[in-house]
Amino acid sequence: MQASDTTLWIMIGFLGQALFSARFFVQWLASERVKRSVIPTAFWYFSLAGGVTLLAYAIHRQDPVFIAGQGLGLVVYLRNLYLIRAGKQQADA
């Protein structure tokens, strides 16, 4: 593996971690806005984006523990987004 390839994958890993970490700022700001704890939909989109990026990094690293953790997390993020969408469709009906 070349140094530039390694640098690219490290940047991808840090990007995934940044996206994943950004979800906490999104949740914090949304909660402060309404003065109670809430989880906005954007939290789940940041979770999904960070999770997919980190999963790609984990696959590249061939780390089975990291792959399992990120892969299972994606199921939770997708399920929550599905439930949010289904709830909005029900409310609109």
C-alpha positions, 0 to 999 in steps of 0.5 A: 500500500502506498503512502498516498493510499494510506493517507486517503484512508486515514482521511476517510476514517477521520471524516467518518468520525467527524460526521459521527461526532457531529450528531452530538452537536446537532442533538445538543443544539436542538435540545437547547433550542427547545429546553428539553432533550430531543433527538432531531432527524438530522441526528440519525442522518449524521449517524448514518453518514458517519456509520457508512463512512466508518464501515468503509474504513473498517472494511478497508482495515479488515477489522472484524470488531469494527465492521460488526459494530458499525454494521449493526449500528447502521441497522439501528439508524436506518430503522429509526429513520424508517420509523420517523418517516412512517410516523410522518406519513401516518400523521399526514393521513 
